[in-house]
Each structure stands twice: as C-alpha cells, then as structure tokens.
Amino acid sequence: MIKLRNMATAYLMNRNEFLLMKRAAGRNLAPGLWAGVGGHLEPEELNSPKEACLREIYEETGITQE
C-alpha cells in the first residue's frame, strides 16, 4: 500500500537558469533524475507550504531567503 505524504517542491530561477538537484541513484522514486528542491512537510507546516519550501531549500542547499 502506498503511504501518502504532504510534500512541497520549489523551482528556483535566476534569469534564465534553474536550480535543480539530481536525485540519488538509490531512491525508490525517480532515481538519478533532476528535480526541484523540496521534501516532506512537517506537521506544523501543513498550512504553510511556502515555509516548508524555504526550510527545504536551506537544508538541501544552504541558500537563505534575502
């Protein structure tokens, strides 16, 4: 049975360039493919996917909101 989870993904663009991350080869879903930055929402973020995206961007890349 598939477990459903709330997720958010951000696609960051600077001029005509996008920031994408390559998924690990060992992942079950879309291994080795390029994707936006994102992840699962924490329970307190269920009504705020923007906050979840900002957190995931920082966790995955170190980039902070200016």
Number of C-alpha atoms within 10 A of each C-alpha: 3 4 4 6 9 12 14 20 18 19 14 13 10 7 6 5 8 11 14 15 16 13 17 13 11 9 10 8 10 13 12 13 13 13 15 17 23 21 19 16 20 13 8 9 14 15 10 12 18 14 16 23 22 18 18 21 22 15 14 12 11 9 12 10 7 3
